[in-house]
Amino acid sequence: MQSEKLAELNHYRLLGRSGLRVSPLCLGTMTFGTEAGWGADKQESRKVFDLYVERGGNFIDTADAYTNGTSETYLGEFIESRREQLVLATKYTCNTRQGDPNAGGNHRKNMIQSVEASLKRLKTDYIDLYWLHMWEFRTPVEEVMRTFDDLVRAGKVLYIGVSDTPAWKVSQANMLADLRGWTPFIALQIEYNLIERTVERDLIPMARELNIGVVPWSPLGGGVLTGKYSKANQPEAKDNSETPVRQNFNEMMGKVTDKNLAIAEDIGRSPAQVALNWLLQKPGVTSPIIGARTVKHLEDNLQCLDFVLSAEHREQLDQLSAIDLGFPHNFLASDFIINTVIGGGTKIMG
């Protein structure tokens, strides 16, 4: 067992190009409420929340669409006595009234009506971090960024972030905001874990270049990286039961999960702790979102801060989960192109 600690929940990190301090693990509350058929009831949700805050955690993430608004409603009650010490984040975009075309989307009308509804459920006057939940390719980027800026100037929102959006659109939005003196995105929420690393092609490099804090969701790959879906626990797939693409994906998951399990056993940690520790040490990552349905799950996840994966273990996981960066990355990194650009026989350091 390693004695060195990676961090504590109260070892706060700056979020992107801001002075906002957040915990190295963010508490996701999509599990607060049972409307989806698999979440936690109010009593268990309260226990999860209290444990996280008592350990020093200050970064809470929710959305207006989570459990039909129940997640925000629960949080409104839980945070009431300690609102100022918490960094409260919620999201808008998803349609909350089926059949109404303006009850969803990125546009001004939905943003305004969504933020007002969230403020009521959360029983607060302001939201620390307001996320655009996902890009819908219909609303002009100028409309989105100007409306965000209006909310910041009105004091209803302090900072803004963007989730599930292409790198080129995030870059366009922040450049527009900088040029016009509007509020830029300081945080990026993306799926990122040992079995989903395609964000390393463009989203992660963009975030690092623009100093946008990365807040990964699904850091445990939907439970795969906890070990419960390991090869040893799965029946053999029949030849015609899966497409070749799906077979390759499952094989890749198996390799990563098996190595994850082996490393966990070797250092006396759980597979989930290994996966979270690996992610926390990736460049650009600020605060992975952990979504615990029970206190037991949260206790296990929080222990990912109690150790530091060795360089050897990280390299093993990196190699097994590596992706092809594709064009233009592979092209630009080739020796031929480097020599063509720099000139044979010369070297440029840095």
Steps between C-alpha positions, in 0.01 A plus 500: 500500500639839403518768770513808274166676452391651171282767661224572751148614417591836653815536289320736265591565137442806283234438237637600162575868439329612819572543868221258598623225735347153465566159653697241297187282491159644411184343643261416218135481602332336203426216746307727738141385452337175391304623197739326259449168678856460632588804716511564874208611714511824696643347817791326325563803279531714813753258651710507182490879489587541869795259479647682201471843662623381840817366334569846357333473158354823364417429130144377430369424150138457393267587207142611453425173316639266767219288648242743363628781722511294819880518517488880511210494746689273741811715472300814570415354839844345567704815429276748680713534815835509319431654162793743499768236555394292198571532129162409356479406133194420294416473128242592241416379145287185538128533426301511824150521345444246226312645206626855560780578247628792710529297823834361380804614304782751541304815411432806713139415591589157632809623682306772682201284594732214601719708729196651670351153561831367633539793738157425648567128543846565645364772733788733418550844346792398280671205332878477531558313173234477229559237233372478147408131513555407133537683170194475274636663178199730450549806719762754385805503723464879535157455657629241745800697621317832523222344709753337731668838543166664580443246778847565643447877492162452671671306783297184445802305375865546603686280250406303190603161362426282199431127476484249215600744226756475214838662560465733201173639634638557851802678349274715283281591799791603724673699227174685435458568871856631530463730199168646619578523870249232596537225760698198368467134588737405784412130514441210262298191593574193286490122522854393583625174648721199424258369237410839348812692405402642160472841671882501499492572126364854519293579811776450758768686297253784441417523870867510595581762236211726602535430875154349537461265797402144406228341713457140373168319531466121513857458630425131569364425152143437610621251763725299266816622674376392843574140396141378507500455121838332475561217253488246780146610587365495145369202300677431172330683215377286214655560158188665360386684812699819448629708214879499441518858629321407821715189544814711469361750751421227750843345455662836560290550812602157622870570461480829685276359771721195551808718537306737722405206723857369505647835601229547762578162652873568485478826698205411722251739341165462328475513117290816526769670708765407243292637211429828682861542611621449140254764376592753770862485383418571134608845376219753490263317734373711790221307672337172384131466583426204726136393511442285806164333558593387852730611780702182446565592137607850597732374774675274249532773238640757743784265586643556151667808654688296760778372272697577184519253214859433405633616164528134401133428578387813317705404197346151495149645504593763240630239259203265533245779461686698232307632200605594148508880489435497125543787257649758522672400825679189372591679176650803677691281747666289229877530456457586132278801569711616795812490281312673217395785728815541708757401243732202503795513734352767729340474843259728683475451874160538664 
